[in-house]
Amino acid sequence: MKNVKMYEAGDKMISVIRDNYNILQAMNSFGIYLGFGDKTVDEVCKEQGVDTFTFLTVINYTVNGYEDKVGLDMVSIPTLLKYLRASHDYYLDFQLPLIRRELADALDEKDNLARLILKLYDEYAHGVTVHMRYEEKHVFPYVQKLLDGEMSDNYDIDTYSKHHSQLDTKLRELKNIIIKYLPADGPHNNKLMATLYDIYNNEEWLHLHCNVENDIFIPVIRHLENRRKQQSVELSAIPGMVKHEGEDDPLSQRERDVIVALVQGMSNKEIADHLCISTNTVITHRRNIAKKLQIHSPAGLTIYAIVNKLVSIDQTMQK
């Protein structure tokens, strides 16, 4: 087994870059800018609003191809989503158009083989764009809903992972055609060599990007899905939490109004004034609510109100 260097929060950020200059783009996708002096990884991440553990997980995987399965539940999903979205922006908006311009400049577009190479590149770029836009339209919003506590009955991360094929096949084919079939001499040879070097770098970058999604992102989201499912099971076990289809609402409208007022932090007197009823009536309603739902704590009523859409999570945070 090769001796690998696992970077830690106390290492100097400049040392990490000095050892592995190819992580610069990953740093950019995390939103880490340069000019941090001799600060440690943890200092730089905290200063720039990046979760240190998530940063190190991706960087160590990028450098060593090693992911800590035990620690994946500690990864910050919002930080990981930000990283993946920024990586897409970099690749689709900057890197793909850049190589297209380099190829066009290095090749004679009057030549049939040159036109074939450009056509192959355009097909590759289209395939990558379709895949990444799919993630942005369907996968990332699905993950955001999971973070917000929602579950989907017709989608999960395994549906996505089954269709997450390697995207670099056409790029590899393009690279091989250039190497095998273009003439060895010509006025644009230096430009083509430089472009070929960029294609190699992009092939490696895209391969690592796919692996980060397969080996870090998908397992992390699968873990989140399992947590959400377990929470759903626990909620369903609480009496009164979830009504079965066709079951009559056990509460009257006035009782629902009282619950809403309670979870918003109102006292009995404030509820009485708000609903234009007496304090004794409020107490009676509260007694009936507890008897019907078998819920006796403010926290339990809050969960009931959220699950049954009497209030939103934002409303409960305002009290």
JOMOPE-V164279 format. One line per field, one symbol per residue. burial: + if it has 24 or more other C-alpha atoms within 12 Angstrom, else -. Layout:
burial = ???
//
This chain:
burial = ------+-+-+-++-++-----++++++++++-------+++-++----++++++++++++++--++----+++++++++++++++++-+++--++--++-+++-+++-----+-+++-+++-++--++-++--+---++++++-+---++----++--++--+-+++-+++-++--+---+---------++-++-+++-++++++++++++++++++++++++--+-----------+++--------+--+++++++++++---+--++--+------+--++--++--+-+----+++++++++-++----+---
//
